[in-house]
């Protein structure tokens, strides 16, 4: 999956593992992207300023998002 960059606008598709998730379809602006490799597996933490006022991070590939135009 292509990762967003800081400043990109995104839309959440799903956040299945969070006990208090952001609603699917919510939009926000990416603040930062931290890429990690653990045990040969690549994943990323993405900090988002959600338009609803929350600041919950995404964990990719578990959470799914769409990068907007």
Secondary structure, 3 states (H helix, E strand, C coil): CCCCCCCCEEEEEECCCCCCCCCCCCEEEEEEEEEEEECCEEEEEEEEEECCCCCCCEEECCCEEEECC
